[in-house]
Amino acid sequence: MFKFEKTRIKGVYIVEPEVHGDARGYFMETYKESEFFAAGLKYKFVQDNQSASKKGVLRGIHYQINFPQAKLVRVLSGEVFDVAVDLRKGSDTYGKWVGEILSAENKKMLLIPRGFGHGFSVLSDFAEFSYKVDDFYHPEDEGGIIWNDPDINIAWPTTDGVILSEKDKRHPLFKDLKPELVVKDNL
């Protein structure tokens, strides 16, 4: 069983699995198509990805332009602050963000529909991050927005010692995105 909690942005959900634990450890289902479909979340995931990062690493804000991806993200070890930014033209929440702390301990997941930018910041000494996507990654199709964009104004838990890739350092401001460089999957 899963609990699907709506967030302040339509289509983004916090997903909490039912965890069965005892003195030996725990067991949980991390995805069950029939339950997600019954909740109206009808995504066909085609690929699983995993990354590992040390404390202070911030990945994002990334999105796919012509091949947008829905994502179901979770943390296998450690803790991250995960963020989804609405890039759906015509949405009432265009340019707004929602964030959630995901950890191995709380076992929460974030479901991010197509049309969103995504990023996360590692809060623990080390974190392993896993996500399902409903379309394949096309490296030539990636777009990005600078992590500390003043118009989006994400309230990252910490900005001290942020570690970025060279690519993420060069992302443009939200206001400077050309229309053809924004997600094509509209409402």
One Martini backbone bead per residue (centre of mass of N, CA, C, O) as a GRO file, in nm:
protein
  187
    1MET     BB    1   0.098   0.035   0.018
    2PHE     BB    2   0.007   0.376  -0.059
    3LYS     BB    3   0.078   0.719  -0.010
    4PHE     BB    4  -0.084   1.008  -0.165
    5GLU     BB    5   0.052   1.334  -0.163
    6LYS     BB    6  -0.028   1.635  -0.218
    7THR     BB    7   0.078   1.930  -0.346
    8ARG     BB    8   0.097   2.269  -0.444
    9ILE     BB    9   0.153   2.103  -0.712
   10LYS     BB   10   0.024   1.985  -0.975
   11GLY     BB   11   0.131   1.634  -0.991
   12VAL     BB   12   0.279   1.644  -0.723
   13TYR     BB   13   0.412   1.375  -0.515
   14ILE     BB   14   0.400   1.220  -0.211
   15VAL     BB   15   0.546   0.901  -0.141
   16GLU     BB   16   0.429   0.636   0.081
   17PRO     BB   17   0.529   0.352   0.201
   18GLU     BB   18   0.485   0.043   0.322
   19VAL     BB   19   0.635  -0.070   0.626
   20HIS     BB   20   0.800  -0.378   0.715
   21GLY     BB   21   0.902  -0.437   1.052
   22ASP     BB   22   1.182  -0.573   1.241
   23ALA     BB   23   1.459  -0.708   1.388
   24ARG     BB   24   1.580  -0.767   1.089
   25GLY     BB   25   1.407  -0.520   0.952
   26TYR     BB   26   1.283  -0.464   0.616
   27PHE     BB   27   0.985  -0.411   0.401
   28MET     BB   28   0.920  -0.284   0.059
   29GLU     BB   29   0.746  -0.121  -0.175
   30THR     BB   30   0.842   0.107  -0.448
   31TYR     BB   31   0.650  -0.029  -0.674
   32LYS     BB   32   0.299  -0.030  -0.811
   33GLU     BB   33   0.117  -0.002  -1.077
   34SER     BB   34  -0.178  -0.047  -0.974
   35GLU     BB   35  -0.166   0.180  -0.754
   36PHE     BB   36  -0.089   0.417  -0.931
   37PHE     BB   37  -0.324   0.393  -1.130
   38ALA     BB   38  -0.554   0.418  -0.912
   39ALA     BB   39  -0.432   0.724  -0.850
   40GLY     BB   40  -0.370   0.840  -1.160
   41LEU     BB   41  -0.059   0.727  -1.208
   42LYS     BB   42   0.014   0.675  -1.555
   43TYR     BB   43   0.311   0.535  -1.566
   44LYS     BB   44   0.579   0.426  -1.791
   45PHE     BB   45   0.849   0.280  -1.690
   46VAL     BB   46   1.194   0.243  -1.859
   47GLN     BB   47   1.396   0.356  -1.626
   48ASP     BB   48   1.683   0.323  -1.414
   49ASN     BB   49   1.848   0.532  -1.170
   50GLN     BB   50   2.182   0.610  -1.024
   51SER     BB   51   2.332   0.790  -0.747
   52ALA     BB   52   2.632   0.941  -0.602
   53SER     BB   53   2.693   1.158  -0.311
   54LYS     BB   54   2.817   1.419  -0.146
   55LYS     BB   55   2.830   1.658   0.056
   56GLY     BB   56   2.694   1.949  -0.122
   57VAL     BB   57   2.573   1.832  -0.355
   58LEU     BB   58   2.436   1.976  -0.661
   59ARG     BB   59   2.166   1.877  -0.872
   60GLY     BB   60   2.096   2.120  -1.100
   61ILE     BB   61   1.849   2.216  -1.298
   62HIS     BB   62   1.672   1.969  -1.480
   63TYR     BB   63   1.576   1.904  -1.831
   64GLN     BB   64   1.360   1.811  -2.093
   65ILE     BB   65   1.244   1.931  -2.389
   66ASN     BB   66   1.126   1.696  -2.608
   67PHE     BB   67   1.179   1.457  -2.363
   68PRO     BB   68   1.008   1.437  -2.118
   69GLN     BB   69   1.015   1.343  -1.762
   70ALA     BB   70   0.906   1.126  -1.547
   71LYS     BB   71   0.947   1.093  -1.180
   72LEU     BB   72   1.075   0.852  -0.936
   73VAL     BB   73   1.205   0.944  -0.623
   74ARG     BB   74   1.488   0.821  -0.414
   75VAL     BB   75   1.647   0.709  -0.111
   76LEU     BB   76   1.890   0.471  -0.002
   77SER     BB   77   2.108   0.679   0.119
   78GLY     BB   78   2.052   0.918   0.329
   79GLU     BB   79   2.014   1.282   0.239
   80VAL     BB   80   1.773   1.498   0.071
   81PHE     BB   81   1.689   1.781  -0.128
   82ASP     BB   82   1.399   1.792  -0.323
   83VAL     BB   83   1.324   1.932  -0.658
   84ALA     BB   84   1.042   2.096  -0.823
   85VAL     BB   85   0.988   2.268  -1.141
   86ASP     BB   86   0.760   2.452  -1.307
   87LEU     BB   87   0.750   2.432  -1.691
   88ARG     BB   88   0.444   2.478  -1.760
   89LYS     BB   89   0.292   2.625  -1.983
   90GLY     BB   90  -0.006   2.761  -1.832
   91SER     BB   91   0.050   2.731  -1.551
   92ASP     BB   92  -0.023   2.846  -1.231
   93THR     BB   93   0.293   2.730  -1.140
   94TYR     BB   94   0.486   2.876  -1.305
   95GLY     BB   95   0.807   2.880  -1.151
   96LYS     BB   96   0.750   2.688  -0.932
   97TRP     BB   97   0.809   2.514  -0.616
   98VAL     BB   98   0.902   2.190  -0.473
   99GLY     BB   99   0.995   2.041  -0.152
  100GLU     BB  100   1.185   1.749  -0.016
  101ILE     BB  101   1.271   1.530   0.226
  102LEU     BB  102   1.486   1.261   0.152
  103SER     BB  103   1.522   0.926   0.295
  104ALA     BB  104   1.608   0.628   0.426
  105GLU     BB  105   1.428   0.670   0.676
  106ASN     BB  106   1.146   0.790   0.546
  107LYS     BB  107   1.093   0.670   0.240
  108LYS     BB  108   1.036   0.887   0.057
  109MET     BB  109   0.874   1.012  -0.237
  110LEU     BB  110   0.892   1.167  -0.566
  111LEU     BB  111   0.649   1.280  -0.795
  112ILE     BB  112   0.734   1.379  -1.132
  113PRO     BB  113   0.621   1.525  -1.388
  114ARG     BB  114   0.599   1.635  -1.673
  115GLY     BB  115   0.748   1.963  -1.699
  116PHE     BB  116   1.006   1.947  -1.508
  117GLY     BB  117   1.231   2.044  -1.293
  118HIS     BB  118   1.540   1.901  -1.143
  119GLY     BB  119   1.667   1.865  -0.797
  120PHE     BB  120   1.953   1.818  -0.562
  121SER     BB  121   2.059   1.804  -0.212
  122VAL     BB  122   2.314   1.707  -0.001
  123LEU     BB  123   2.298   1.650   0.362
  124SER     BB  124   2.473   1.422   0.389
  125ASP     BB  125   2.773   1.269   0.362
  126PHE     BB  126   2.591   1.055   0.199
  127ALA     BB  127   2.425   0.959  -0.122
  128GLU     BB  128   2.165   0.758  -0.256
  129PHE     BB  129   2.005   0.777  -0.579
  130SER     BB  130   1.672   0.709  -0.714
  131TYR     BB  131   1.521   0.664  -1.054
  132LYS     BB  132   1.237   0.683  -1.240
  133VAL     BB  133   1.151   0.674  -1.595
  134ASP     BB  134   0.933   0.748  -1.895
  135ASP     BB  135   1.207   0.817  -2.045
  136PHE     BB  136   1.469   0.859  -2.224
  137TYR     BB  137   1.781   0.975  -2.237
  138HIS     BB  138   1.881   1.296  -2.395
  139PRO     BB  139   2.161   1.478  -2.399
  140GLU     BB  140   2.077   1.693  -2.633
  141ASP     BB  141   1.792   1.773  -2.453
  142GLU     BB  142   1.914   1.937  -2.231
  143GLY     BB  143   1.828   2.141  -1.958
  144GLY     BB  144   1.870   2.454  -1.757
  145ILE     BB  145   1.888   2.592  -1.420
  146ILE     BB  146   1.991   2.777  -1.193
  147TRP     BB  147   1.989   2.698  -0.856
  148ASN     BB  148   1.987   3.036  -0.763
  149ASP     BB  149   1.738   3.158  -0.867
  150PRO     BB  150   1.563   3.453  -0.792
  151ASP     BB  151   1.272   3.384  -0.906
  152ILE     BB  152   1.237   3.103  -0.778
  153ASN     BB  153   1.355   3.075  -0.484
  154ILE     BB  154   1.497   2.845  -0.341
  155ALA     BB  155   1.490   2.680  -0.013
  156TRP     BB  156   1.764   2.585   0.071
  157PRO     BB  157   1.898   2.454   0.355
  158THR     BB  158   2.182   2.497   0.201
  159THR     BB  159   2.472   2.711   0.068
  160ASP     BB  160   2.709   2.577   0.189
  161GLY     BB  161   2.936   2.424  -0.006
  162VAL     BB  162   2.858   2.403  -0.295
  163ILE     BB  163   2.851   2.136  -0.541
  164LEU     BB  164   2.932   2.164  -0.885
  165SER     BB  165   2.912   2.128  -1.195
  166GLU     BB  166   3.007   2.275  -1.477
  167LYS     BB  167   2.728   2.271  -1.608
  168ASP     BB  168   2.564   2.390  -1.359
  169LYS     BB  169   2.720   2.669  -1.360
  170ARG     BB  170   2.594   2.747  -1.672
  171HIS     BB  171   2.321   2.802  -1.614
  172PRO     BB  172   2.051   2.978  -1.662
  173LEU     BB  173   1.820   3.189  -1.620
  174PHE     BB  174   1.488   3.183  -1.629
  175LYS     BB  175   1.444   3.465  -1.784
  176ASP     BB  176   1.663   3.358  -2.025
  177LEU     BB  177   1.482   3.170  -2.154
  178LYS     BB  178   1.406   3.030  -2.435
  179PRO     BB  179   1.127   2.896  -2.563
  180GLU     BB  180   1.293   2.648  -2.702
  181LEU     BB  181   1.420   2.584  -2.387
  182VAL     BB  182   1.147   2.470  -2.309
  183VAL     BB  183   0.926   2.269  -2.227
  184LYS     BB  184   0.692   2.101  -2.445
  185ASP     BB  185   0.509   1.990  -2.210
  186ASN     BB  186   0.199   2.078  -2.181
  187LEU     BB  187  -0.127   2.115  -2.051
   0.00000   0.00000   0.00000
